[in-house]
Amino acid sequence: MSLAVKKRPAQTGADPALRTALRDCLGELRHNQSQYDLEQDPDLIEACIYERSALLCRYRYLLRQARQQETAL
């Protein structure tokens, strides 16, 4: 599993707190990927997979919010 983020939030129109939340979420995704790569226990691997899914949902939500803020300007 690779963590490739194709689109980045716009740096001009988005709220600074929203940009921070996006950056933090990406950091958590990277950390989750590192854990997944190192984990050997099947239960903990499954936990990493579920956590990644939740983080991706949160990232998509934050990205959508940032885009809405951009279009509102």
C-alpha positions as CSV (number, residue, x, y, z in Angstrom):
1,M,0.0,0.0,0.0
2,S,1.5,3.3,-1.0
3,L,0.3,6.6,0.3
4,A,0.1,8.9,-2.7
5,V,-1.9,12.0,-2.3
6,K,-2.6,13.4,-5.7
7,K,-4.2,16.7,-4.8
8,R,-3.1,19.2,-2.1
9,P,-5.2,21.8,-0.5
10,A,-5.0,25.2,-1.9
11,Q,-2.7,27.5,0.1
12,T,-4.5,30.7,-0.5
13,G,-8.2,30.5,0.3
14,A,-8.5,27.8,3.0
15,D,-8.7,28.6,6.7
16,P,-5.3,28.2,8.4
17,A,-6.9,25.8,11.0
18,L,-8.3,23.7,8.1
19,R,-4.9,23.6,6.4
20,T,-3.4,22.5,9.7
21,A,-6.0,19.8,10.1
22,L,-5.2,18.6,6.6
23,R,-1.5,18.5,7.3
24,D,-2.0,16.7,10.5
25,C,-4.3,14.1,8.8
26,L,-1.6,13.5,6.2
27,G,0.9,13.0,9.0
28,E,-1.4,10.5,10.7
29,L,-1.8,8.7,7.3
30,R,2.0,8.4,6.9
31,H,2.4,7.2,10.5
32,N,-0.4,4.6,9.9
33,Q,1.4,3.4,6.7
34,S,4.6,3.0,8.7
35,Q,2.8,1.0,11.4
36,Y,1.2,-1.2,8.7
37,D,4.5,-1.9,7.0
38,L,6.1,-3.0,10.3
39,E,3.2,-4.9,11.9
40,Q,3.1,-8.7,11.9
41,D,0.2,-9.6,14.1
42,P,-3.0,-10.2,11.9
43,D,-5.3,-8.4,14.4
44,L,-3.1,-5.3,14.5
45,I,-2.7,-5.3,10.7
46,E,-6.5,-5.3,10.4
47,A,-6.6,-2.4,12.9
48,C,-4.2,-0.5,10.7
49,I,-6.4,-1.1,7.7
50,Y,-9.5,0.2,9.5
51,E,-7.7,3.2,10.9
52,R,-6.4,4.1,7.4
53,S,-9.9,3.9,6.0
54,A,-11.2,6.3,8.7
55,L,-8.2,8.7,8.1
56,L,-8.9,8.7,4.4
57,C,-12.6,9.6,5.1
58,R,-11.5,12.4,7.3
59,Y,-9.0,13.6,4.8
60,R,-11.6,13.6,2.0
61,Y,-14.0,15.6,4.2
62,L,-11.3,18.2,5.1
63,L,-10.3,18.5,1.5
64,R,-14.0,19.0,0.5
65,Q,-14.3,21.8,3.1
66,A,-11.1,23.5,1.8
67,R,-12.5,23.4,-1.7
68,Q,-15.8,24.9,-0.6
69,Q,-14.0,27.7,1.1
70,E,-12.0,28.4,-2.0
71,T,-15.1,28.6,-4.2
72,A,-16.9,30.8,-1.7
73,L,-14.2,33.5,-2.1
